[in-house]
């Protein structure tokens, strides 16, 4: 069974999480003390800031689907490989 992981950011990630079924496993990796504010999924704290949290995000998945972004997203994709 698949689990879906977001960085807890507004925009495409939030829209995706909100449209997952209630039986889906959705996790939102956020910095320590942060909250995604999503109605769907469980927030998991990782890292002291958004950069460290994003580093963790880039290491936990088996498959990544990028739907938007610039240089930061491209770098995270390279990190994940």
N, C-alpha and C positions, 0 to 999 in steps of 0.2 A: 504494500500500500504506500502511496506517495504522501509526502509531507511537503507543504509549501512554506517557503521562508522568504520574508521581506526584510528590508532595512527599516521598516516603520516610518517611511517617508510619505508625505502627502503626494497626491497625483496618481500616476498609473499604479503604483504599488498598493495604495489604499483602495482604489477602485477595484483592483483584482481581488484583494482580500475580502472586500465587502460582497463580492459576487460569488465567492466560494460557498458551497453548501454547508449547512451546520454540522454535517458529519465529516467534513474535511479537516485535516490536521494543518492548521495555519499557525506559524510562529513568526514573531516580529522581533528581530534582533535590534535592540536599542542600547544607547550608552547607559552606564550606571546612573540611576536616578531618573532616567528618561521614560517617557510613555509614548506609544504610538497614537493613542486616541482612537484606534480602530474599534469598531463594534465586533469585529471577528478576529479570532485567534488569541494566542497567549503571548504577551511580551516577555522576552528573555533579555536580561541585562548582560552586556558583554563590553568590556573596555571602559575607560574613563572618559572618552569623548567620541564624537561621531566618526572620526578617522579610525580609531582603534576598533570601534564597533563594526565598521565597514570591512576592516581587515579580517575580523572573525567571520563575517558574512561570506567573504570570498573563499574561505577555507572549509565550510561545513557542507556544501552541496555536492551532489554527484552530477547534476545537470543544471545549467543556468540558462535562463531565457531573458535576454535584454530587450526591452521594448522602447527605451528612450535613453538619451544621455549623450554626453560629450566625452571629453578627454578622461574625466574621472571614471566613467563607466568603462571606457576602453581599457584603462589601467587595471581596474578590478577584474575585468575579463582575462587579461594577461596574467594577473596574480592567481586566478582560479585554475589556470592551466598548469 
